[in-house]
Amino acid sequence: MEKEINYFGMAENDYLFLEKIVNQGLVYNAICYISQNICERYLKHIVDEFILDVDTFGVMRTHSIKVLAKFF
């Protein structure tokens, strides 16, 4: 059985990775980029799954958390 790839799955995978490296005491500048990406993917998951009556094409193509947050 093939594993489905979606925004929630990608966010969870990145979150688990981030949690593991932080727990190991590995702190690098890239943590902020990974954290932003996780937030973006969780927000896109919410839009993708629960916003059914509005055109979401533009917001799903953005990489701006501000744009995603304003969408709600």
Backbone torsions as a table, in degrees:
resi	resn	phi	psi	omega
1	MET	NA	132.0	-178.4
2	GLU	-83.4	139.9	178.7
3	LYS	-79.0	130.5	179.6
4	GLU	-75.1	135.3	177.6
5	ILE	-101.8	121.9	177.3
6	ASN	-146.6	175.1	-176.9
7	TYR	-61.4	-40.5	-179.4
8	PHE	-64.0	-45.3	179.4
9	GLY	-62.2	-40.3	179.0
10	MET	-68.0	-40.1	178.9
11	ALA	-64.2	-44.6	179.5
12	GLU	-61.7	-42.2	179.8
13	ASN	-62.4	-46.0	178.7
14	ASP	-64.7	-38.8	179.3
15	TYR	-63.4	-44.0	179.0
16	LEU	-62.6	-39.8	176.5
17	PHE	-62.3	-48.5	-179.6
18	LEU	-60.3	-44.9	179.4
19	GLU	-59.8	-41.9	-178.9
20	LYS	-65.4	-45.1	-177.6
21	ILE	-71.1	-34.7	177.8
22	VAL	-67.4	-42.2	178.4
23	ASN	-64.1	-24.1	176.9
24	GLN	-85.4	-0.6	179.6
25	GLY	81.8	13.0	179.3
26	LEU	-90.2	107.7	-177.7
27	VAL	-120.7	118.6	-178.7
28	TYR	-132.6	164.6	178.6
29	ASN	-59.6	-29.9	-177.0
30	ALA	-64.6	-15.1	179.7
31	ILE	-59.4	-37.2	-179.5
32	CYS	-67.2	-36.9	179.2
33	TYR	-70.0	-40.8	178.2
34	ILE	-64.2	-41.5	179.6
35	SER	-63.2	-42.9	178.0
36	GLN	-62.7	-42.1	179.5
37	ASN	-63.1	-39.8	178.4
38	ILE	-62.2	-48.0	179.3
39	CYS	-60.1	-44.3	179.3
40	GLU	-58.5	-45.0	-177.7
41	ARG	-69.7	-37.0	175.4
42	TYR	-63.7	-43.3	178.3
43	LEU	-63.4	-41.9	178.2
44	LYS	-65.3	-34.4	175.6
45	HIS	-61.0	-45.6	179.7
46	ILE	-61.0	-45.8	178.6
47	VAL	-61.1	-47.7	-176.8
48	ASP	-63.0	-37.7	-175.3
49	GLU	-88.5	-31.9	-168.7
50	PHE	-116.9	-16.8	178.8
51	ILE	-98.1	98.3	-173.6
52	LEU	-109.9	-15.3	-173.5
53	ASP	-105.4	9.7	-178.2
54	VAL	-131.9	147.4	175.9
55	ASP	-68.8	117.6	-176.3
56	THR	-108.0	6.8	-175.0
57	PHE	-54.9	-49.7	-177.3
58	GLY	-64.2	-44.6	-177.5
59	VAL	-69.5	-28.8	179.6
60	MET	-74.5	-17.5	179.8
61	ARG	-92.7	-7.8	-177.5
62	THR	-81.7	158.7	173.6
63	HIS	-121.8	24.6	-178.6
64	SER	-108.0	120.3	177.8
65	ILE	-65.7	-33.8	177.8
66	LYS	-60.8	-45.3	178.6
67	VAL	-63.5	-44.0	179.3
68	LEU	-63.3	-43.2	-179.7
69	ALA	-65.1	-39.4	178.3
70	LYS	-66.4	-25.2	-179.1
71	PHE	-63.6	-29.2	-179.5
72	PHE	-81.1	NA	NA
